[in-house]
Amino acid sequence: MNLENPITYINGISVQRASLLQAELGIKTCNDLLNFFPFRYIDKTQFYTIKDLQSNSSEVQIVGKITSLKSVAQKRGSRLVATFQDTTGTMELVWFRGQKWLKDSLKINEPYVVYGKLNHYNGSFSMPHPEMELVSEYKKKLQTKMQPVYPSTEKLTNAGVSNKLMRNYIQNLLQQFYDAIQESLSTEILADFKLMNKRDAYLNVHFPKSQENLAKAQNRLKFEELFYIQLQLVRKKLINKNKIKGFVFENVGAIFNQFYAEKLPFNLTNAQKRVLKEVRKDVASGAHMNRLLQGDVGSGKTIVALLSMLLAIDNGFQATIMAPTEILANQHFTAVSELLAGMNINVAILTGSVKVKKRREIHANLEDGSLHILVGTHALLEDKVQFKNLGIAIIDEQHRFGVKQRAKLWTKNTLPPHILVMTATPIPRTLAMSVYGDLDISVIDELPPGRKQVKTVHRFDSNRLSIFKFMKDEIEKGRQVYIVYPLIEESEAMDYKDLMDGFESVSREFPTPKYQISIVHGKMKPADKDFEMQRFVNGETQIMVATTVIEVGVNVPNASVMIIESAERFGLSQLHQLRGRVGRGADQSYCILLSSYKLSTEGKTRLKTMVETTDGFKIAEVDLKLRGPGNIMGTQQSGVLNLKIADVVKDSKILVAARNTAISVLQEDPNLEKPENLVIRNTFAKVTRTSKIWSNIS
C-alpha cells in the first residue's frame, strides 16, 4: 500500500466523493487525508450518569437503554420521543426529523452510548438529536475517547459529508495504510526529544486516547513539519555560502575612507558599525552575500547601505538601490546625492516617469561603467537595463516585491551581485527563521544619538477641539503637522469623502493666509502629488492632510505631530510606519491616535500597544499574534508558511529546537550520507519534490 495512491483506494470513498474532497479541501492522495488534521476535539473521556447531570452541562455522554418509543403530536407535525434509562434514572431523547427511519432502526433494551447537548425543563432532562452508537459497535472502533472535529465547507455538508463520515474515512485509512506510514526522523532525534514514533503520532492525533497522548502526538508532528522546512532553508544557505561565488571586495579604498572622514554627517551608532562589519566580512569572503538588514524607522539603514555601495565602487563595481515606490526612490536619490555632493561619483535615478532621452543616457552610462550608483523602482528590472559590472544590489522594503521580480536582478551579471535586503518593518525572530531562514540577518537596534522617542497618545473623536489647539501651539513654534486618513481600497469613494470632509473641517479651523495646507491622495496625478509633497518638505505648508500614500518615503525633520484619524482601521505595522514619519529632527514629536468609542478587542489591543511601546520588534510580535504569519508577510511570501499542524507563533520553542537540530545535522553531515541519516535523506528528497520553497532572493 502506498500513501501517494488516490483517496479512492480507501474503503467507502467513491470517485464522486473523491473529486468533491479534492475541490473543497485539496485532498487528493491518501497522504493528504492523513495530514488533514482535526481543528478541535470533543472530549468523550468522561461518562455521566443521569443522576449526576447538571442543568448547566452542555455536551455529555451517557450509557443506557431505550425502554420505550412514541410519536407525540405537536402544532406542526410530530416528534419522536424515546425514554432512555440507566441504573440511576431516566430522561428523554427527542427527534424532529428522520422519524420513520429511526423507528425502524432503534433497538429497545439494547445498551447504547448517547452523546449530545442537554436541555433542562421542569426538573427533567432531554437530549435532542443525540449521536448514538450501540455499545457493541462503539467498542470495536478507534475513537473510544476524544473525538476529532475536522474542518468542513457548506458544499461538503450539503453533500452529506458529515464529520462522522470524515472520521470513518480516516479510520479506514489508518486501518488499511497503517503499515505504509514510514518513520521520517532518525532514532537519535526521536531519543533526544523523547518524540512519539510516527505511526502512533498519526493514530493519536486523529483518535487520541487521552489529552496527554494528543499533546505528545501534536508535538511530534509539529517538530517534524518545522524540522523539514528548516532543513531546506539551512541547506540552501550552506549551498549559497559554499557554491555560489560572489565578487570579492578586497579593498576599503579612497572613496569609502574620504566619505567616512569628511562627509559622514554624524558618528555611526554601535549597531550601525556592527552591521557594517558583518557586510564587510561577507563581501570580502569570496562567497555570495545574501543578507537581511532589519532596523526600525529612522535607525539609519540608508547610511549603512551607502557605505556598502562605496565598498563596491572602491573595488571597481557598480551599485543599485531598488525601492517599491517613486516617492521612496526619489527620497533615496536625493539623500545619496546630497551625501556624496562634491565627490566624483555619478548617481542617477530610473523610474517610470523618467523621459526616454534621459533613459537612453542612463542605459549607455550603465553599460560603459561611468554610472556608479543607480537608484530606481521596478524600472530597474527591465531587460534594457544592463550594468557593466553590478557588484551589490540593495532592495528596500523588499516585502513589496514579488519573488520573481527580485530574482531578475541576478540576470544582470555573470556572477550574482551581493544582495542587501532592507526592511523597516521589524520581523519577529520566529517568523524571520521561517521566511528568511536562508539569509543572514543583521539588526540595527538603536536609534542615532539626539533622537527623542515619539510620545504617543490615544484620544477619542470628542477630543478634537483640544487637539486643534495643540496643533496651533506646535505650528506657532515653527513645526509642521501630518493628518492621515485611512485608505481601504474596496471603498475608495468613502475614503475620498472621509479625506475631503476632514480637509474641509481642518481648513475652517486653520484659515488662509495664516495657515497653508497641503493635500495628497491616491486619485491625484503623480506630478500634482509630488508638487504638494514638495511644498510641505520646503516648509511652505504647515499641515499635510493625506491618505496612507505618505506611509513610506517622506522625510520632513521639521514635522513634529502625526495625527492618525480612525486609527482603529489601521494595522499595527502601518501605525508604526506612520509614526516613524515624525521624530526625525531634534524636537520632541507626538503621535495622536484618534478613534471612535466603538472599538473591537483587537482594535483596543493595537492602540494600547502603540501607546505603550515604540519598539518595532515588540510591535511586530503583537502583530504576529493578532494577524498570523501569512498576513504579515503578504501572499507572495506565505508559501513557506502553509503549515498543516504547526504555528510559528504558538510553537516558537519547537521551531527553535527544529532549526537548531537541522543546523547540527547538516554541520555534521552536509549531504545526509551517514547511515543514521538515511531516513532523513529519503524524506527530505520527497519533501523538496512536493514543497519547493522559493528562495526569497535567488
C-alpha positions in Angstrom: 0.0 0.0 0.0 1.3 3.4 -0.9 0.2 6.7 0.7 0.6 8.5 -2.7 -2.3 6.5 -4.0 -5.5 8.5 -4.7 -8.1 8.5 -1.9 -10.4 6.2 -3.9 -8.2 3.4 -2.6 -9.8 4.0 0.8 -12.8 1.9 1.6 -16.0 4.0 1.3 -14.7 6.8 -0.9 -16.3 6.9 -4.3 -14.9 8.7 -7.3 -17.6 11.4 -6.9 -16.8 11.9 -3.2 -13.0 12.0 -4.1 -13.5 14.8 -6.6 -15.6 16.8 -4.1 -12.9 16.4 -1.3 -10.2 17.5 -3.8 -12.3 20.5 -5.0 -13.3 21.6 -1.5 -10.3 20.7 0.7 -7.4 19.9 -1.7 -7.4 16.3 -0.5 -6.2 14.2 -3.5 -4.0 11.4 -2.1 -4.1 9.1 1.0 -1.2 11.2 2.4 -3.3 14.4 2.0 -6.1 12.8 4.0 -3.6 11.5 6.7 -2.3 15.1 7.1 -5.8 16.6 7.3 -5.8 17.3 11.0 -8.8 18.0 13.4 -9.1 21.6 14.5 -10.7 20.6 17.8 -11.7 17.6 19.9 -14.8 16.7 21.7 -13.6 15.1 25.0 -15.6 11.9 25.4 -13.3 10.6 28.2 -16.0 11.1 30.8 -19.3 9.2 31.1 -22.1 10.7 33.1 -25.0 9.0 35.0 -28.4 10.6 34.7 -28.5 11.2 38.4 -25.3 13.4 38.1 -26.5 15.6 35.3 -26.4 19.4 36.0 -28.7 21.9 34.4 -25.5 23.7 33.1 -24.0 20.6 31.5 -23.6 21.4 27.8 -22.4 18.2 26.0 -22.5 14.9 27.8 -22.1 11.2 27.2 -24.2 8.5 28.8 -24.6 4.7 28.6 -28.1 3.3 28.9 -31.1 1.6 27.2 -34.1 2.8 25.3 -37.1 1.4 27.2 -39.9 2.9 25.0 -40.6 4.9 21.8 -43.6 7.1 21.0 -44.7 9.8 18.5 -46.0 12.9 20.1 -48.2 15.3 18.0 -47.3 19.0 18.1 -48.6 22.2 16.3 -46.6 21.4 13.2 -46.1 17.7 12.6 -44.8 15.4 15.4 -41.7 14.5 17.3 -40.3 11.1 18.2 -39.6 10.6 21.9 -37.6 7.8 23.5 -37.4 7.1 27.2 -33.7 6.5 28.0 -32.7 4.8 31.2 -29.5 4.0 33.1 -29.1 2.4 36.6 -29.6 5.9 38.2 -32.7 7.4 36.4 -34.5 8.2 33.2 -34.5 11.1 30.6 -35.9 11.7 27.1 -34.2 11.5 23.7 -36.1 13.6 21.1 -36.0 13.8 17.3 -37.9 16.1 15.0 -36.5 14.8 11.7 -36.0 11.3 10.2 -38.6 9.7 12.5 -39.6 6.8 10.2 -36.0 5.6 9.7 -35.2 6.0 13.4 -38.3 4.0 14.5 -37.2 1.1 12.3 -33.5 1.2 13.3 -33.5 1.9 17.1 -33.3 -1.2 19.2 -35.3 -1.4 22.5 -33.4 -2.6 25.6 -30.1 -2.7 23.9 -27.2 -0.8 25.5 -26.3 2.5 23.7 -23.7 5.2 24.1 -25.5 8.5 23.6 -23.8 11.9 23.2 -25.3 15.4 22.8 -26.4 18.7 24.2 -28.7 18.7 27.2 -31.9 20.6 27.6 -33.3 21.0 31.1 -37.0 21.8 31.6 -39.3 21.4 34.6 -36.7 19.4 36.6 -36.2 16.8 33.9 -33.5 16.4 31.1 -33.9 15.7 27.4 -31.4 15.4 24.6 -32.4 16.5 21.1 -30.9 14.6 18.1 -28.2 12.8 20.1 -25.3 10.9 18.4 -25.9 7.3 19.1 -24.0 4.1 18.8 -24.6 0.6 20.1 -22.1 -0.2 22.9 -21.0 -3.4 20.9 -20.2 -1.2 17.8 -18.6 1.6 20.0 -16.1 -0.9 21.5 -14.9 -2.0 18.0 -13.9 1.5 16.9 -10.7 3.5 17.2 -12.4 6.6 18.6 -13.1 5.4 22.0 -12.2 8.5 23.9 -11.7 12.0 22.4 -13.5 12.7 19.2 -11.9 14.7 16.4 -13.7 17.5 14.7 -12.5 18.3 11.1 -12.7 21.5 9.1 -15.5 21.4 6.5 -17.4 23.5 4.0 -21.0 24.2 3.2 -20.8 22.1 -0.1 -19.5 19.1 1.8 -22.2 19.3 4.5 -24.9 19.7 1.8 -23.5 16.6 0.0 -23.8 14.6 3.2 -20.0 14.5 4.1 -20.5 14.9 7.8 -17.8 15.0 10.5 -18.8 11.4 11.4 -18.2 10.3 7.8 -14.8 12.1 7.7 -13.9 10.2 10.9 -14.9 6.9 9.2 -12.8 7.7 6.1 -9.7 8.5 8.3 -10.4 5.4 10.4 -10.5 3.2 7.3 -7.3 4.9 6.0 -5.4 4.2 9.2 -6.6 0.6 9.2 -5.7 0.0 5.6 -2.4 2.0 5.4 -1.1 1.8 8.9 2.0 -0.2 7.8 2.7 2.2 5.0 3.4 5.1 7.4 7.2 5.2 7.4 9.4 6.8 10.1 10.9 10.0 8.9 13.1 11.1 11.8 16.4 9.5 12.9 16.4 7.3 16.1 18.8 9.9 17.5 16.4 12.8 17.1 13.5 10.7 18.4 15.5 9.8 21.5 16.9 13.3 22.1 13.5 14.9 22.2 11.6 11.9 23.5 9.3 12.0 20.4 6.5 9.6 19.7 7.0 7.3 16.7 5.3 8.4 13.5 2.6 5.8 13.3 1.5 6.3 16.9 1.6 10.1 16.4 -0.9 9.9 13.4 -3.1 7.4 15.3 -3.2 9.7 18.4 -3.6 13.0 16.6 -6.7 11.6 14.8 -8.1 9.3 17.6 -6.4 10.3 20.9 -6.9 8.0 23.9 -6.2 10.9 26.2 -5.2 14.6 26.4 -1.6 13.5 27.2 -1.4 11.3 24.1 -2.8 14.0 21.9 -0.2 16.6 23.2 2.6 14.1 22.5 1.3 13.3 19.0 0.9 17.0 18.1 4.4 17.8 19.4 5.9 15.1 17.3 4.2 16.1 14.1 4.8 19.8 14.6 8.5 19.2 15.2 8.8 17.1 12.0 7.0 19.7 9.9 9.2 22.6 11.2 12.3 20.4 11.0 12.0 19.7 7.3 11.2 23.4 6.5 14.3 24.4 8.4 16.4 21.7 6.8 15.5 23.2 3.4 16.3 26.7 4.4 19.5 25.9 6.3 20.8 23.6 3.5 20.1 26.3 0.9 22.0 28.8 3.0 25.0 26.4 3.2 24.9 25.8 -0.5 24.8 29.6 -1.2 27.8 30.1 1.1 29.8 27.2 -0.4 28.9 27.0 -4.0 27.6 30.4 -5.1 30.7 32.6 -5.6 30.5 36.3 -5.0 32.6 39.2 -6.1 35.5 39.9 -3.7 35.7 43.5 -2.4 39.3 43.3 -1.2 39.9 47.0 -0.5 38.4 49.5 1.8 39.6 52.3 -0.5 39.9 56.0 -1.0 36.3 56.7 -1.7 35.0 54.9 1.4 37.7 56.5 3.6 37.1 60.0 2.2 33.4 59.8 2.8 33.9 58.3 6.3 36.3 61.0 7.3 34.9 64.1 5.6 31.2 63.5 4.6 29.6 61.4 7.3 27.0 63.7 8.9 27.1 62.0 12.3 29.0 59.4 14.2 27.7 55.9 13.5 25.9 54.1 16.3 27.5 50.8 17.6 24.7 48.9 15.9 25.5 50.5 12.5 29.2 49.7 13.0 28.4 46.1 13.9 26.2 45.7 10.7 28.8 47.3 8.5 31.5 44.9 9.9 29.1 42.0 9.0 28.7 43.3 5.5 32.5 43.9 5.0 33.2 40.4 6.2 30.6 38.9 3.7 31.8 40.9 0.7 35.5 40.1 1.3 34.9 36.3 1.8 34.5 35.3 -1.9 31.1 33.9 -1.1 27.9 35.5 -2.2 26.3 37.8 0.4 22.5 37.3 0.9 21.8 39.5 4.0 18.6 40.9 5.5 19.0 44.2 7.3 16.3 45.0 9.8 16.0 48.3 11.5 13.3 50.5 12.9 12.1 53.6 11.1 14.9 56.2 11.4 17.5 53.8 12.7 20.0 54.7 9.9 19.8 51.9 7.4 20.3 54.2 4.4 23.8 55.2 5.6 24.8 51.6 6.1 23.5 50.9 2.6 25.5 53.8 1.1 28.8 52.7 2.9 28.2 49.2 1.5 27.8 50.6 -2.0 31.0 52.7 -1.6 32.9 49.5 -0.8 31.7 48.1 -4.2 32.7 51.3 -6.0 36.2 51.3 -4.4 36.7 47.8 -5.9 35.6 48.8 -9.4 32.0 47.7 -9.3 28.6 49.4 -9.7 25.8 49.5 -7.2 22.0 49.9 -7.2 19.1 50.6 -4.8 15.7 49.3 -5.7 12.7 50.9 -3.9 9.0 49.9 -4.2 7.6 53.4 -5.0 8.7 56.5 -6.9 8.4 58.6 -3.7 10.8 56.4 -1.8 13.2 56.1 -4.8 13.3 59.9 -5.1 14.0 60.2 -1.4 16.9 57.7 -1.7 18.2 59.5 -4.7 18.1 62.9 -3.0 19.7 61.6 0.2 22.5 59.8 -1.6 23.2 62.7 -4.0 23.4 65.2 -1.1 25.6 62.9 1.0 28.0 62.4 -2.0 28.0 66.1 -3.1 31.5 67.2 -4.1 32.8 63.6 -4.6 33.5 62.2 -8.1 30.7 59.7 -8.0 28.0 59.6 -10.7 24.4 58.9 -9.3 21.2 58.6 -11.4 17.6 57.7 -10.9 15.4 55.5 -13.1 11.7 55.3 -12.5 8.6 55.0 -14.7 8.4 58.8 -15.2 12.0 59.3 -16.5 11.8 60.6 -20.1 13.1 58.4 -23.0 16.1 60.7 -23.8 17.3 60.5 -20.2 16.7 56.8 -20.1 19.0 56.2 -23.1 21.7 58.3 -21.5 21.4 56.2 -18.2 21.5 52.9 -20.2 24.6 54.0 -22.0 26.4 55.2 -18.9 25.5 51.9 -17.1 26.9 49.8 -19.8 30.2 51.8 -20.1 30.6 51.8 -16.3 30.6 55.6 -15.9 27.4 55.5 -13.8 28.4 54.3 -10.3 25.1 54.2 -8.4 21.6 53.7 -10.0 18.6 54.3 -7.8 15.2 53.1 -9.1 11.9 51.3 -8.9 10.7 48.2 -10.8 12.0 50.0 -13.9 15.5 48.6 -12.9 14.2 45.1 -13.8 13.6 45.9 -17.5 15.7 43.8 -19.9 17.1 47.0 -21.4 18.8 47.9 -18.1 22.3 46.3 -18.3 25.1 47.1 -15.9 28.8 46.8 -16.9 29.6 45.1 -13.5 26.9 45.3 -10.8 28.6 44.4 -7.5 25.9 45.0 -5.0 22.1 45.4 -5.1 20.2 47.0 -2.2 16.5 46.2 -2.0 14.4 48.4 0.2 11.1 47.4 1.8 11.6 44.1 0.0 8.3 42.6 1.1 6.7 44.8 -1.6 8.5 43.0 -4.4 7.5 39.5 -5.7 10.0 36.7 -5.6 10.3 36.6 -9.4 10.9 40.3 -9.6 13.8 40.2 -7.2 15.2 37.2 -8.9 15.6 39.2 -12.1 18.4 41.2 -10.5 20.5 38.1 -10.8 20.3 38.1 -14.5 22.1 41.5 -14.8 25.5 39.9 -14.3 27.6 36.7 -15.0 28.1 36.4 -11.2 25.1 37.4 -9.0 25.6 40.7 -7.2 25.8 40.8 -3.4 22.3 41.3 -2.0 21.4 43.5 0.9 17.7 43.4 1.7 16.4 46.2 3.9 13.1 46.4 5.9 11.8 49.0 8.3 9.0 46.5 9.3 10.7 44.5 12.0 10.1 40.8 11.7 9.8 38.7 14.8 12.6 36.2 15.3 10.4 33.1 14.8 9.0 34.5 11.6 12.4 35.5 10.3 13.6 32.0 10.9 10.8 30.6 8.8 10.6 33.0 6.0 14.2 34.2 5.8 16.0 31.2 7.2 18.3 31.1 4.1 19.5 34.7 4.7 21.9 36.1 7.2 20.2 38.6 9.4 21.6 41.9 10.7 19.7 44.1 13.1 20.1 47.9 13.8 18.6 48.0 17.3 19.5 51.5 18.4 18.5 55.0 17.2 21.0 57.7 16.3 22.0 59.9 19.2 19.9 63.0 19.8 16.7 61.3 18.5 13.9 61.7 21.1 11.2 59.0 21.4 7.9 60.0 19.9 5.2 60.5 22.6 2.1 58.6 21.6 -1.4 59.1 23.0 -4.9 57.7 22.2 -7.8 60.2 22.1 -11.4 59.8 21.1 -13.2 61.9 18.5 -14.7 64.1 21.2 -11.2 65.5 22.0 -10.9 67.1 18.6 -11.0 70.8 19.8 -8.2 70.3 22.3 -6.2 68.6 19.5 -6.7 71.6 17.2 -5.4 73.8 20.0 -2.3 71.6 20.4 -1.7 71.7 16.6 -1.8 75.6 16.7 0.7 75.6 19.6 3.1 73.4 17.7 2.7 75.4 14.4 3.4 78.6 16.5 6.8 77.0 17.4 7.5 76.7 13.7 6.7 72.9 13.4 4.6 71.0 10.9 1.7 68.5 11.3 0.5 65.4 9.4 -3.1 64.4 9.5 -3.6 60.9 7.9 -6.9 59.3 6.9 -7.3 55.5 6.4 -7.3 54.1 2.9 -9.3 50.9 2.3 -9.1 50.1 -1.4 -12.6 48.5 -1.7 -14.2 51.8 -0.7 -12.2 54.5 -2.5 -15.3 56.7 -2.7 -15.9 56.5 1.0 -12.2 57.1 1.8 -12.1 60.1 -0.5 -15.2 61.5 1.2 -13.6 61.0 4.6 -10.5 62.8 3.5 -12.3 65.7 1.9 -14.7 66.1 4.9 -11.6 66.1 7.1 -9.8 68.6 4.8 -12.8 71.0 5.0 -13.0 70.9 8.8 -9.2 71.5 9.1 -9.5 74.4 6.5 -12.2 76.0 8.6 -10.1 75.8 11.8 -6.9 76.8 10.1 -7.9 79.5 7.6 -5.6 81.1 5.0 -3.5 83.2 4.7 -2.3 82.5 8.3 -2.1 78.7 7.6 -1.3 76.8 4.4 -2.5 73.2 3.9 -1.2 70.5 1.5 -3.5 67.6 0.5 -2.3 64.3 -1.0 -4.4 61.3 -2.0 -4.3 58.4 -4.5 -6.7 60.0 -7.0 -4.2 62.8 -7.8 -1.8 62.8 -10.7 1.8 61.9 -9.7 3.0 65.4 -10.7 0.3 67.1 -8.5 1.1 64.7 -5.7 4.9 65.5 -5.9 4.1 69.2 -6.1 2.1 69.1 -2.8 4.6 66.9 -1.1 7.4 69.3 -2.1 5.6 72.3 -0.7 5.3 70.5 2.7 9.0 69.4 2.5 10.1 73.0 1.8 8.0 74.3 4.7 5.6 76.3 2.5 2.6 74.5 4.1 2.3 73.7 7.8 -0.3 70.9 7.6 -0.3 67.9 5.3 -3.7 66.2 5.0 -3.2 62.8 3.4 -4.2 59.2 3.0 -1.6 56.5 3.7 0.4 57.4 0.5 2.8 59.1 2.9 3.4 55.9 4.9 6.7 55.3 3.3 9.1 57.8 1.9 8.5 61.3 3.2 11.3 62.7 5.3 10.5 66.0 6.9 12.6 66.6 10.0 10.6 69.7 10.9 7.3 67.7 11.2 6.6 67.0 14.9 3.0 65.9 15.0 1.3 62.9 13.4 -2.4 62.7 13.8 -4.0 59.4 12.6 -7.7 59.6 12.1 -9.8 56.4 12.6 -6.7 54.8 13.9 -8.6 51.6 14.7 -8.9 51.0 11.0 -5.1 50.6 10.6 -2.9 47.6 11.1 -0.1 47.8 13.7 2.8 47.8 11.3 1.0 50.7 9.3 0.5 52.7 12.5 4.2 52.1 13.4 5.4 53.2 9.9 3.2 56.3 10.1 4.5 57.2 13.5 8.0 56.9 12.0 7.3 59.9 9.7 7.8 62.2 12.8 10.6 62.3 15.3 13.2 62.8 12.6 14.5 66.1 13.9 15.8 67.2 17.3 12.4 68.5 18.6 10.0 66.4 20.7 7.5 64.8 18.5 4.0 63.4 19.1 1.7 60.8 17.6 -2.1 61.2 18.3 -4.3 58.2 17.6 -7.8 59.3 17.1 -10.6 56.7 17.2 -14.4 56.4 17.8 -15.6 54.9 21.1 -16.7 51.7 19.3 -13.5 49.6 19.4 -13.1 45.8 18.9 -11.0 43.9 21.3 -8.3 43.7 18.6 -8.6 47.4 17.9 -8.1 48.2 21.6 -5.0 45.9 21.7 -3.5 47.6 18.7 -3.9 51.2 20.1 -2.8 50.1 23.6 0.4 48.6 22.1 1.2 51.7 20.2 0.8 53.9 23.3 2.9 51.6 25.4 5.9 51.0 23.2 7.9 52.4 20.2 10.0 49.2 19.9 9.2 47.9 16.4 10.1 44.3 17.3 7.7 44.3 20.3 5.0 45.7 18.0 5.8 43.1 15.4 5.4 40.3 18.0 1.9 41.6 18.9 1.0 42.0 15.2 2.1 38.4 14.5 -0.2 37.1 17.4 -3.1 39.2 16.1 -2.8 38.6 12.4 -0.9 35.4 11.9 2.2 34.9 9.7 0.6 34.7 6.3 -1.0 38.1 6.5 2.2 39.8 7.8 4.4 38.5 5.0 1.9 39.1 2.2 0.6 36.4 0.0 3.7 36.2 -2.3 5.8 35.0 0.7 3.5 33.0 2.8 4.1 29.8 0.7 6.7 28.6 3.2 4.1 29.1 6.0 1.3 26.9 4.6 1.7 24.8 7.6 -0.6 21.8 8.3 -0.2 21.5 12.0 2.5 23.8 13.4 2.1 27.5 14.2 5.2 29.7 14.1 3.8 31.9 16.9 2.5 29.4 19.4 5.1 26.8 18.6 8.1 29.1 18.7 10.0 26.8 21.2 9.5 23.8 18.8 10.6 26.0 15.9 13.9 27.0 17.6 14.6 23.3 18.6 13.8 22.2 15.0 16.1 24.8 13.5 19.0 24.0 15.9 18.6 20.3 15.1 18.6 21.0 11.3 21.8 23.1 11.7 23.6 20.4 13.8 22.6 17.6 11.4 23.9 19.5 8.4 27.1 20.6 10.1 28.0 17.0 10.8 26.7 15.5 7.6 26.1 18.2 4.9 24.9 15.7 2.2 23.0 13.4 4.6 25.2 10.5 3.7 25.7 8.8 7.1 23.7 5.6 7.6 21.8 7.1 10.6 20.6 10.0 8.4 19.3 7.8 5.6 15.7 8.1 6.7 16.1 11.9 6.8 17.7 12.0 3.4 14.8 9.9 1.9 12.1 12.1 3.5 14.0 15.3 2.5 14.0 14.2 -1.1 10.2 13.6 -1.0 9.5 16.9 0.8 11.6 19.0 -1.6 9.8 17.4 -4.5 6.4 18.4 -3.2 7.0 21.7 -1.4 9.6 23.7 -3.2 10.5 26.8 -1.0 11.4 29.6 -3.3 14.5 31.4 -2.1 13.2 34.9 -1.3 16.0 36.5 -3.4 17.6 33.8 -5.6 
